[in-house]
Structures are given as C-alpha cells and as structure tokens.
Amino acid sequence: MSLFKARDWWSATLGEGEEFDQGCLCVGDVDNSGTGHDKVVVGSYMGMLRIFSPHASKTSEGGPADAQLLEVQLQNAIIQVELGKFVSCSELLHLAVLHPRKLSVYSVSGTAGNVEHGDQYQLKLVYEHNLQRTACNMTYGTFGGVTGHHSLCIQSMDGMLMFFEQDSYSFGRFLPGFLLPGPLTYNPRTDSFLTVSSARELESYKYETLAVATEAESRQDPNLPLKTGGKRLTPDWVFVLGEQALDLCVPSFSHASSHIFILGERNIYCLRDNGQIHFMKKLEFNPSCFLPYASVTDGTTNLLLGNHTNMLLVYQDVTLKWASQLSFIPVAVRVANFLDVKGVVVSLSSDGHLLCSYMGTDPSFFSTPKVDAREADYEQVEAEMKKLQKFIREATRTQGRRLLENFICPLPVSCLHLTSSFFSFQVKVKASSVVKSSKLSIGVQPPLAVTQEQFVLEAMGVGSSKVVVFSAFLNGHYPPADLTGDITVSYSSPTELNPKGVPKVLQSRFNLPLSLVCVACPPPKATKFKITVDTNQPPVDLSSIFREDKDGNSLAFQLLSGARVTVLASKTSQRYRIQSDSFEDMWLVVKELVHRFDQHFSKVGIKDFKKSFSGPLPLEEYFLSVDNHFQLRISAQKYQDLLSERAVQFRAIQRRLLTRFKDKTPAPLQNLDTLMDATYSQVMALAEAAEENRALLEEAFVRLRSATHLLVLLLSLWQGLTPDQTSILEATLLPLLQDTPQLGWEESCDAAVSHLLRTCLSQNPKDQATSLAQTGGSVLGLPSDTARLKKHITLLCERIGKGGRLTLASEANVQVPAQVQNLAVPGSPI
C-alpha cells in the first residue's frame, strides 16, 4: 500500500450498470482542432460513446457535464476505439469503433456556437464494414510500409485476421494452431503483427508473409490441408512466455526505441524486435493494465502499471520509481496533454470511473513524538507476551467450541426404520452470528453412504436455525471399518473490516448405530476365531448392556454381509468371549462391547473399572488380511501392465489400417481387421477384470482397516496403553485412509513401523541416535512380498510386550554420541 494517493485533477462517473475494458479508452485530438490538446474517447459494452475534453474547474459549478463534448448511443456493443488516419486522401484523424459484427469509422467535428450553450460537436459516419465473423480486438498501422494513411487489422474469435485498407476489404488469414484469441498489436519497425497464442507463446507474423499465405476464404477449417495456391502461414519467430498475456504494446515515441512490451499474469517482458529478451520483471501482485511511455533518461522506458490492489505504479525498466493509490482497479490507462497541464494520467475502471490524475503528494505536518529511551525489561515483556498468548488461546478455544455447539448439532430421529439397514437423521444448524453462503457436507466411511452429501443453506441471521434431514445406509456387501460420520459446515461471517464475509469451517462428528450393519440372530454352534476380554468386575448381564439380548449370557449379531459374531459372558469368571468365522468382522462388535462396558460402569459409579486382554495376539489371523490385500494390489498392477500393452497394440493396428485405407492403391488387409477386433475384445475383458479387481481391493482395504483397528485395541488392552500411546500405534499401523496406485498401505506401514523400531522402541540408544542422523531414504514403492512387513509388525508387538514405551518425545531425550554428531554435521570430516 502506497503512502501517496494519485492527485485527482478531473473525474467523471459514466452511466450506471455499464461495463468497460482495456480497449474502451483512447486519447487524442479526435476533432482535429490543431491545438495539440487531447480529448478522451470512451466506449462501453452497452454501446454508449462519449467524448470528453477535461479541464480544471475554476468554480464550484459545472463538472463532468461541462467537459463532455459528445454522447451518442450506438446500436451495438463497443469492443474497442482507436484514433488514426483511416480515410483515404485525408490527413485528418478519424475514430474507428469496433463492434462484435461491424467496424465503423466516424469523423468528429465541432462547430463554434454563437450563444451561451457553447460549441456543438457532431459524429458522422464515414464508412463501415459488416463482419462475417465475431470480432475480438483490432490494431492499426502503416501496413506494408505505406505512408500517409493507416490500415486496420481485426482478429476474430475463431482466429482469423481480417485486413482493411480504408473503405475496402483486403484479405483474411487464419492463424495456425488457433484455439482462443489473445492480444494483438502491430510493430511498424519490422512491419509485423504480434499476438499471443493459446500455447502461451508470443508469435510474430510479417505482413508480407500474411499477404502471400493461403486465402482464408478458400479454407474454412485452418486444420485442413491446402487446396489452393499459396504458402502455409508460419510465424517469423516465437517466444515462449509460459503464461497468458494480458496486453501487448510496441512504443513508437522514439525512433531509437526497438522494444516490445508484454504484460503477463505475473511478469512483465521486454523483447527486442527480433524476439530476443531484453529484460523481465517478476511482479508480486496481479496486474490489470499497463502503458509504456517516454522516459527522460536515454536508453530506458517508463511503464505505468495498474494492479488489482488499486495501485498505480511507475517503473523505469525494472526499477520502481513511484507508487500511488487509486480509488478503483484500473482496466485501461493512457497519458494525455490537456489545456492546463501536460502528462496527465487517464485511467478507467470496469464500472465506468474515469479519472484524470497526476503524481504528487501533500506535505505532511505530522511530527513523530519523542519516546523514552529507556531500556526494555525483556523478562517483563516475555511474561506479558505469554499472558496474552494464553488469553488468546483460551478465547479462541471457547469461542470455537461455543460456535460449534450452537452451529452444528446432529440429532438422530428415533430410529426411523425404512429397511433393516436404513436410518434417518436430522441436523439442526443454528447461527450465533450473521451467516452468508453456508454449505453443509456429510461424510461417512465406505461402504456406508448417505442419501444427500451436500446441502446449500440460505443466509441466516442471529439466532435463526435450519433443519436438514438425511438418511444413512449400507451400500455394499461388507461391513465398514468405522461407524462415525463427519458433518462439515463452510460459511462466511461478515465483519466490519470485511463486509463480504470471512470464510470459516466448523466440524462435528456423529456416531451411527451398530444396528445399521447387523441384526440380532441365534448364536452359531461352532466358530473359527475367538477373542477373550477380562475385566476386574463381576460378570454383567448382557441384557442390561444390549437391548437385543434375551438370554442374558449370550448374544449373536448377524452382519448384513453374512458373517455372524457371538458375545458370550462367563457365569463364574469375569471374562467375555467374542467369536466369529471372520476375524475382521469382530471389530465393530468388540469396539461396541468395550464402549458399552465403559458407559455401564460409569453410570453405576465404578471408577476403577479395568479391562484387559491376556493374549496371545492373533497375528496369524491378522496377516491373512494383509496377504489378501497385497495380492489384490499385485493383481491390479498386472492388469495395468496388460492394459498398457494391449492399448499400444490396438493403436498400432489402427495406424496400419488407416495407412492402408488412405493408400491410393488399396492393399489387402491381411486379417488386420480380425486382429483389431480380437485386441479390442481383450482390452474390454481386461478393463472389466481390472474394474472388478478394484472393487475387491477397496473391500480388502476396508477389511484390513477393521483388522488393524482390532489389533490396536487388543494391544492397548494387553499392555494397558494410554490414549496417547494408542494414538501413536494407530497412526503407525494405519498411515493411510485409502490406497492409491502411487502409495499403498504396505510400504507406508513398513516405513512407520521401522521408524518406531529404530527410535522409541530401539533396544540400543546408539541405534536411536544413528537413526536421527540419517536423512532422506529410498522412495516408497510396492514391495515384492510381505515377509519384511510381517517381521517388523511381529517385532513391534514383541517389544511393546516387553515394556517398550511408545512416545514421540523420546527422540529428543536421546544422547547422541560424538561420532554420530559428526555424521550429522554438514561438511564434517569422515
């Protein structure tokens, strides 16, 4: 932000609801008065053409109306206005107005008035051209070296350059490889046209090359081969910008100047006429417009640059010389000479704010007061800083919690059963402040799904609320790894400094009922996998914990995927057994059992309730899930390789067939069509098999997550891990929420487990220090087998069973040996 503001000399507001762009402004002696004083010509997208002669008002009366010479409503939108010698046999300046489908050239004349109303100005049409294509922009100059008058070149939206010499159409040419139009300008020194293509390259085309190229009328499609005489159009030189250009300019204020200026989205480029770069300036802001103008220093060029922070900057080549503040974002800027002052900066905004200003500043009479030169008490300052930081943290935490409680509150409707696996919920959104443009998103773990994932909420005032209803259901034939869901609300809350609103995000988590994925059933007689949980309290009647239980000592759940899980309570001991034919499917039931035990004993007032697992850990059962997931990843990689091979083969057969079909003397196909049909069938079969394998891989990963959650829970019960240690263990064994082709669970888990084995679970302190000195490592990739991963997980469980402590702070407490310190210091001798 600049300390100085642009000094307003004259300003006007043009209409209401009109739009303007960089081509809607030009300055010059449009009425050919001969005084050397410029007028300002402004055209709008609404078709309004205005001409001003700004001057400093000596009285309080008058204003923009006194300076307005002409205002005409044209029938079409005005894209660009230019001043030049566009009429043959005339040295006077005329006004060229570009419409989407028309080019009009006008003469502006003034008649001296004999009464107090002043002079009268008229706009007279000299000639016009109806365009066959929609215009984008135009440029003018002495094309072909002709002196005495100017020709016009219009670029259409489909990439055609149309050339007009006064009142006659010359020719049209298509630009090669065209996709979208870019800025266009003419370089009179080299008689060439400059434009920026969609490939973000600056291209230069000589007028002579354009004149002898293929006629555009004979080739409607520029990508078709040549059918008539003429040369293929190619650029004289190309310069790669790497970004889209906003504007081009070739200054002509000095005969010695031979530079081309390009305004990019993040840089300013200055090139020589042959396409070699002279300098480049990287910008720290988003520019909106620019204008090179003459400098008082030889060999340099001044630049006026406007940006989206309402700033007008003055550069001398790459050096910032001045910065001033505007009241709007300029989209066009010009330099003009008026009656009272020369070198006035004329700027125009997109909403019609026209400003004539000059650089300057008012003297400041403010003097900085003297301050005491006493030394600062750093201990007091530090104590005050800690106090303020604590106050800020508490205020932020309290405010966030209050907003979260008031803003999001999921309330399940009392078990509205639509099917056996369908539950409806309602979410009450209550605003504690003014809220704009809020959006509510709901996320659940696969294979769970909701009827609607996103809701767009209307603006809400203080205290108002909205109710959203959605349903959750099981969208698969296997159980999820987690029955929790997340509700996220993104909204904008307006403040005094930002009336549009500050974006904020709030989150809340809700739990889905276990009955969403299972129903009560009779217990089976025999099962394959068994887990026993011990407690320090007398056995509890299961009917008091699970309402589905009728027996009291046994309860079975029938998962919707088909497996059964049984919970048995011992009559004589303090043990509970969970058993099933599927190891992974026991996870949700075990989790729910432990959770309801905690709730039950907390309600009855027992604070010393403990639960444990006596082992052994079911690692063999767990490794079955690991192997299943790994084999599906291997299959996915094989399908990908086979698909690539068959696709290459299919494209090669297509090329051969295309070559034979194009041949003037057709040759036998030699069963290439049969081979292509067979290859196509193989590609489709492989694609279907790959898609089926992908679905199986998603299911295997969800089952692997369930098995891992169960293993982490059994480890925590086995060794009595704290919540922090359990979180570290869970983050180690579940580093990913989903598999990707680039990074999978096996390599990520192996890296995390290996890190714990080398640090906090290492038996040798030197190994810990050495691991801290190691930097980098090999890139993670799909391993050849799971033997190494199984070995590391087994070793992890053994060291935790021997009393290893999971902590991330232990790495900082390790005393690093001197020889290892030397290894860690860059440049130390080896």
N, C-alpha and C positions, 0 to 999 in steps of 0.2 A: 504494500500500500504506500502510495506516494504522500509526502508531506505537502505537496503543492497541488493545486487544482488548476485545470485549464480555465483561463480567464474568459468569461463569456463576453463576446462583442456584439453578437446578434443571434437570435434563435427564433424558431417557429415550430409549432406543432401542426403536422399535416394530416388533417382529416381525423376520422375516428374509425377504427377497425380495419385500416388499410395495412398492407404488408409491403416491405421493401427489401431489396437485396443489393449485392455489391454492384450490379450493372445498372441500377436505377438512378445513379448520380453522375453528372458530368458538369464541368465548369468551362466557360469560355465566352467570347464576345459573340453570342448567338444572334444578336440583332445587327451585327456589323456596324456598330456605332463609330468605330475608328478611334475611340478614346483610350483603348488599351485596358479598359476596366472589364472584369469578368462578370458574367451572370451565372446563376446557379440553376441548372435544369434538373428537375426531379420527376421521375415517373413511378407509378405504383402498379402493383398487381391488379388493382381494381380498375385500371385504365385511366387514371387521373394524371394529366400532365400539367406541371406547374413550373413557372419561370420566376426567379427572384433576382432582384438587384439589391443585395443587403447594404445598409448604410447605418452608421451610428445615429441613433435618435437623439436630437438635441433637446427635445421637450418630452414631457411625460405622455403626451398624446401620441396617437399613431401606434406603430409597432410593425408586426409582420405584414399587416394589410397594406401599409404604405410601400413596403418593399416588393410586393407581389406585382409582377408585370402582367402575368397571364395565367389563367387556369382553364383548361379545356378537358372535358370528359370524352375520351375516345371509346370506341366500341369494344375493343379487345384489351386484354391484359398487356402491360408494358414489361417486357423482359429486360431490355437494355436500351440506353440512349447514348448517342455519340455525336460529336461535332466534327465536321470536315468539309472538304471541297467535293461534294458529291454530285454536283450538277456540271455538265459539260459546258464549255465556253463561259464559265463564270468563276471568278476568283473569290467569290463570297462564301462564307461559312453557312452550311445548311445543317439541319438537325435530322439525324437518322433515328427512327424509332422502330425497334424490333418487337413484333407481336408473335404469338405462337405460330400463326399461319400467314403472316403478312409482314412485309418490310415497307415502311413508309418514309419518305423524305419530305421534310417541310422546310419552308422559309419563314423566318420570323422577322417582321418589320414593325417599326414604330413610327407613329405619326404625332408630330408635336401638337398639343392641344392649345386651343385659344381661350379656354375657360379654366375655372379653378379645379376641374376634375383631373387635370394633368394630361400626360401623354397617353396615347392609345396604341396598343400592340395587337397584331393580328398574326394568326397561324394559318399559312396557306399551303395546301398540299401540292407539291411539285410533281411527284410520280410515286407509284407504289408497285410492288411485286407480290403477287399471290404465290405462296409457297406450297409445294406439293407434299412437303414433309414438315413435321413439327420441329420448330427451331429451338435451340438451346442457348446459344450465345453467338456473338459476331465479333469481328475485328476489321480494321480498315488500314489502308496504306497505299503507297505508290507501287502496286504490284507490277513486276516486270521492269522496274526502273523508269516507268512513265512519270513525267513531272507535270505539274500544273493542276492535277486533279487526283482524287482518291477513289480507289475501288473498294468494294465491300466483299467480305467472305463470311458466310453464315454456316455454322455447324449444326446439323440436325441431330435429333435424339437417336437416330439409328446409324450415326457415323458417317454421314455424307457432308462433304464440304461443297457449298454452292457459291460460285463466284459471280459477282455482278459488277459491270462496268457502267456506271451511271444508270441510265434508264433501260439497259439491255442486260439480258442474262448471258453469261459467257459459257460456263461449263460446270459440271459437277463431278466429284470424285469421292469414292468410298475409301475410308481409312482401313488398312489391313488389320485383321485381328481385333476388330472393334467389339466392345461389349457395352460400356457406358461412356457418355461424353464427359470430357474434362475441360479445364480452362484452355482458352485459345488466344494466341497473340501473334503479331506479325513483327519480324525483325527486318527493318529496311536496309540495314547494313549488308546483310547477306541475302536479301530478297527470299526469305524463307519463313515458313509458318511453324510455330511451336505449339505442341499440345502434350497433355499427359494422358497416357493410355490406362486401361483398367489393370494392366500388369504393373502399374506404379513406375512407369518409365517415361522420361521426357524424350519426345521424338521430334526431330526437325525434318521438315519436308521443303525442298526448294520449289519455288513457283514454277520454274522450268520443268522440273520432274513431274509436278502435278499436271501441267499443261499437256504433256505428251503421254500421260498414262492412259489406261483404258477408260473409255467413257462410262460413267455411272449409269446412264440410261440404258446402255446395252447389256447391263449385268445387274439385275435386281438383287441378287444374292452375292455379296462380296466374297463368299467362300467357294463359289462355283468356279470352275476353270475358265480361262479366257476363251472367248468365242470369236472376237473381232480383233482387228489390228490394235496396236498399242502396247506399251510396256507395262509390266507389273509394277505397281506402286510400292516402293521401299523407302524407308527413311534415310536421310543423308547421314545422320548419326543418332545414337541412342545413349541416354544417360540414366542409369538405374537409381531411382530415388529411394525405393523401399518404403514409401508411404504415399498417401494420397495428397495431391497438391490442391490447395485452396485457391490460389491465384498465381498468374504469371505476369511479368512486366519486363519490357525492354525499354529502358530510359533512352530518350533522344534529346536530352537537354544539352549535350556536349558532343562535338564531333569526335573527340578523343575517347569518349566512353565506348566500351565494347563489351558490355556485360549483360548477362541475362539473370534476372532475379526470380526465384521460385519460393513461394510461401507454402511450406508443408504443414502437417498437423502438429509437428513437434520441432521442426528445424526450418532455418532459412538457408537457401542455397544461392550462391553467386557463381555463375559459369561464364566462361568466355564464349565468344561466338562460335568457336569450333567444338564446343561441348566439354572442354576441359574445366575442371573445377577450380575456381579462384579462392573461395573460402566457404565455410559452412558454420553457422551459429546454431547451437542447440538451445532450445527455449525451455524454460521451466514452467510454462503456462500454456494454455490453449489459445492460439491466435485467432482473430476474427477477420482482419483485413490488414493490408499494408500498402505503402506507396513510396517508391524511391524518388528522391528529388535532389536538386543540385546542392553540392557542398562547396563551402568557401575554401576548403583545403584541396589542393590539386591531388589527383590520384585516388580520391576517396568519394564515396557516395553516402548521402544521408538517407535514412529509412524512417518513415513514420509507421508505427506498428500498433494496432489496436488488439486487445485481448478480451477474454470473457470475464475478467475481473474489473471491468470498467476503467482500464488503464490505457493511456496513450503514451507510447514510449518513442524516444528519438535515439536512433543508433547511427553512429558513424562507422560504417563497415560492421565490425563485430563489437564495437565499444559502445556501451550505453552512456549517452550524454545527458539525457533528461527524461524525467518521468512525471506525468501529470495525471490527475484523477478526473474522470468524466462522470456524468450522472447516468450514463446508459452504456450499453455494449455497442460499439460502432460496427456496422457491417460494410461501410464504404467510407473512404477518406480521400480528400483532394486538397490541393493547395491553390489558392486563388489570390488575385490582386484586385482590390476594390478602390473606390474613390478616395477613401480616407486613409487606408492603410494597405500595405503590401505584405504578402506572405501569410495570409490568414488561412488557418486550418479549417476546412469544411468537413464535417462528419455527419453521418446519417445513421440512425438506428433502425432496427427491423420494424418498429411500430410507428415510425414517422417523426422522430425527434430530429430536427435539422438544427445544427449548431455551427456557428462561425466563432472560432476562439483563437487565442494566441497564447504562447507560453509566457509565463511570468509569475510573480509572487508578490504578495504584500509584505512590507516589513513587519517583523514581529517585535512588539514592545514588551514581551514577557521575559523576565529575567529569572533565572533559576535561584531559588533561595539558598542561602548558605546552610550547610548541615554541620552538625557537631562532628569533629574529627576524632572522637573518642574510639578506642579500640573495642571491637566486638567481643562479647563474652560467648565463646564458642560452646561452652557447656550449657549455658542458658539457652542459646539458640537451638542446640540439638534437642534439649529437653522439650522446648516448645514445639519443635517440629514433630517429635514423637507423639506429643499430646494431640496435636492437630490431626496427624495421620490416624490415630486411634479413633478420634471423634468422627472422621470421615468414613472409616471402615464400618463403625457401628451404625452411623446414619444410613449408609448405602445398604448394609445388610438388612436393617429394619425396614427401610422403605421398599426394598425389593421383595421381602417376604410379605409385607402388607399388600403390595400391589398384586403379588401372585395369588394370595388368598382371596382377595377381592375380585380379581380379574378372571381366574380360571378355577372352576370348582366342578369336577366331574361327578355326576350323581347318577348311579345306575337305577333304571326303572326296575321296580320289584320283580325281577326275573320274568320278563315277558317272553314266554317260550313260543317261538314261531315254528321251530323244528327242534330236534333233540340237540342241535349244535348251533343255536341261533339266539343271541341275546341282544337286547336293545339298551342303549344308554342315552342319557341326556346330559348335556354340558351347559352350565349356566355361566355366561360371560357377563361380569359386572364391572363397570368402569368406575374407577375412583377419580378420574380426571377426564377432560375432553379428549376423545379418541377419534382419529381420522384414518380412513383407508386401512381397516384391520382385516386380517385374513387368518383363519383358524385351520390348522393342519393336524391330521390324526395319523399316527404311525403305529403299526403293530408288527410283531415278528412273523416271518413266513413259517408255515403256510397259512397263518391267520390273515384275514382280510376284513375290510370294513366296506359298508355299502357306499360311502362317500368319503373321500380322503381330504378334500378341501372345501371350506365354506368361506364365502366373501361376505363380511358383515358390514352393515351400514354404519355411518358415523354416529357416535353415541356421546351424550352429554354426561355430566357428573351425576352418578347415582343410577343411571339407566342400565338396563341389562338386556341380554339376548339369550334365548334358549335354542340350542342346537341338538337335534336328535339323530343318532346314527346307530347302526347295528353291526356287531362283530360276529364272524362265523369262521368255521374251519374250511379252508379252500384247498384241501389236499388229503391224501390218504395216509399221512404220517403226523405224529404229534409235534408241536413246536417245542423249541428249547426254552422258551420264556413266555410267560403269560402276562407280562407287563406291556403297557402301551404308553405312548407319549402324546401329549397334546401341546402344540406349539402355536402361539398367537404372535403374529408380527403386526405392529401397528405404528402409527405416527402420532406423537403427542405434541401439539403446538406449544411454543414458549414465547416469551417476549422478544428474545433475540432471533428466533426462527419461527415466524408465523406459519410456515408451511408444515412444520412438524419435524420432530427429531425421531428417527426410526429406532424402535425398541423391539425386543423379543422376550417373551415370557414363556416358560415351560412348566408343565405339570405332568406327573406320572400317575397312572391308574393301574389297578390290577384286575385282570379278567378272572372269572370264577373257574375252578377246576372242572365243574360240570359242563363247561363249554366243549371239552375234548373227551369226556368219558361219562359213563353212566354206571350205576351200581349193578352188580351181577352176582350170581352164586360163585363161591370160590372154587378153583380147579383142584383136582386131586394131586397132580404132580407138576412140578416146575423145574426149570433148569438153573436159574441164577437166584441166589439168596444173599440178603444183607441183614445183619443184626445190629440194632441200636440199643445201647444200655443207658439207663437213667439211674439217678440216685433217689428216686421217689417210688412209692408203691405203684403197682400197675393201675392204670386208669381204664375205666370202662370206655371202649371206643365209641359207644353210642352217645357219650357226653361230648365227644370231640367232633365226630362226623354224624350228621343227621341221617346220612344214608345207611348207617349201620343198624341192623336189627338184632344181630346175635349178641353183640357186646364184646366178644373176644376175637372175632374175625370179620374182615370186610374185604370185598373184592371190587375192583374197578375194571370195567370193560372199555378200553380205549376205542375210539371210533375207527382207528386204524386196524383193529382186530386183536391186538395183544391184551392180555389180562394181567393185572397187578393185584397181589393179595397182601393185606396187612394183618398180621397175627399178633395178639397180645398174650403174653405168658400169664398163667394163673398163679404161679408160685414165685417166679422171679420178676425182676424189674427190666425185662427185655421185651423188645418188639422186633418182629421179623417181617421184612418186605421181600417178596419173592415174585418172580415172573419168568417167562420164557424169553424175554427180550431185555438185555442189560440196559439199553438206553432208555427204554420206556419207563423204567422205575424212577427216573429222575424227578419228574413232576410230582409223583406221589410222595417220595421221600421228602422233597422240599416242603410240600404242603403239610406233611405229618410233623416235621420239626417246627414249622411255623405255628401250627395249632397247639403243639405242646407248650411253646413259649407263651402263647396267649392264655391258655388254660391255667397254667400255674401262676402266671402273673395276676390273673383275676382272683384266684383263691388266696393270694397273699404270700406265696412261697417265693423268697428271693434267692435262695441258694440252689435253685434247680440247675442240674448239670446233665448233660447228655454226652455220650462218648461212643466210640467205635473201637472194638477190640481187635479188629483185623482178622485175617490178613487182607491187604489191599487187593482188589480184583483187577490186577494189571493185565492178566492174560485176556480177560473178557474185554477190557478197555482197548487192548491192542488189536482186537478183531475189528473194531470200528475204525481204527487208524488204517489198517491194511485195506479195508473196503474202500475208504475214501481215497487212498493213494492209488489203488488200482484203477479207479474211475478217472483220476487225473491222468494216468498214463494212457488210458484209452482215449481220452479227449485229445491228448497231444498226437496220438497216432491218427485219429480221424482228421485232425487239422492238416497233418502232413499229406495224407492220402488225398484230401480235397484239393490241396495246392497242386499236387502232381496231376490229378485229373483235369483241373481247370487249365493248367498250362497245355496239356494235351488237347483239350477241347478248343482252345484259342488257336493252336497251331493248325488243326484240321479246318477251322473256319477260314483262316488265311489262305490255305491251299485251295479250298473250294472257291473262295472269292476270286483268287487269281485265275482259276480256270474259267469261271463264269465271265470274267472281263476279257478273256482272250478272244481275238477276232476269229481265230480258227479253233473252235472248241475241241478239247481233247477228252478222251474217256475219263470218267470219274474214278475208275479203278477201285470201286467199293468204298470211296471216301465217305459217301453219304451214309452207308451202313455203319462205318466206323464211328461217325459222328453221333448217330442215334444210340449206339451202344455206349459211347462215352457219356452222352447226356444221361442215359439211364443210370450209369454208375455214379455220376455226380449227384443225381437226385437221391439215389439209395444211400450214398454216404452222408448227404445232408440230413436225411431223415434219421439215420443212425446216430449222427453227431447230436442232433436235437434231443433224441431220446436219452443219450448218454448225459447230456447237460442236465436234463430233468433229474436223472438218477444221481448226478453229482450234487445237485442242490439238496436233494433229500439226504444224501450221505453226510453232507456237511452239517445239516441241522441235527442229525443223529449224533454226529461226532461232538457237536457242541453240548448236547444233552449228556453224553457220556463223560465229557470233560467236566461239566458242572458237577456231576455226581462224584467224580473222583476228587475234585477240590473239596467238596463238602465232607467226604469221608476222611480226607487228610486232615482237615481242620478239626473234626471230631476225634480223630485218632490221637493227635498231638495237642489238642486244646489251643489252636492258633487264635491269636487276637484278630479282630476285624481288619486291622491294617495289614497284618501278615497274610490273611486270607485274600485281601485285595491284590497284594503283590503276586501271590501264587496264581490267582485267576487271570491277572493281566499277562503272566508269563505263559500259561498254557492256552490262553485264548487271546493271542495278539491281534487277531483279525475278526471282524464281524461277518465278512463274506470273502469267498475265494475270488481271485482274478486270474486271468491267464498269465499275467506277469509275475504275480506274487501269490503263493499259496500258503496254506496253514503249516505244512510240514517244515519248510525251510524257515519260516518266521518263528515257529515254536522252538525249533532246534537252536536257533540263534539266541533266543531269550533264555532258554534253559542253560545253554552253555555259558552265558554271561553270569547267571546266578552261581553256577558251579565254580567259576573262576573268581568270584568276588566274595559275597557274604557266606556262601556255603563251602568255600575252599578250606581244606584242612591245613594248608601251608600258607602262612602270611606272605611269604615271598611270591607265591603264585598270584595273590591278590594284587600286590604292588606291580608285578610284571604285567598283569592284565590292564592296569591303569596306564602303564606306559605305552601300551600298544595303541596305535592309531590306524584307522582305516580297516580294511579287510576285504575279503573276496565278495563279489556280487552274489546276492542270494539267487538261487535257481532251483529248479526241480531236481531233487536228488535221485540217484539211481535206485535206491531201496530205502527201507525204513529201519534198518538194523541200527544205524548210528542214533537215530532219534529214540528208538526204544531203549537203547542202552543208557542214554542221557536221562530219560524220564525215570528209569529204574534207579539210577544213581541219585537223582534228585530226591526220590521218595526215601531211599536208604539214609541219606544224610539228614533229612528232616526227621526221620525216625530216631536218629542218634542224637538229637538235640540241636541240630542246626537252626540258627535263628535267621528268619527272613527279614531283612531290613535293607533299605537303600542308603541309610546314613552310615553304615559300617564302612563303606568305601572311603569316606573321608577320614576315618579314625585309624586307617592302616598306616603304620610307619614304613615309609618307603626306604629300602636300602640305598646306600650311596651309589653302588654300581648301577642300580635301576634309575636313580635320579639322573645319572649321566646319560643314560639311554634316552630319557625323556626330554633332555635339554637340546634344542636345535644347535647344531654346529659343534657339539661336544666331541672330543676325540674318542674313537672306537678302540 
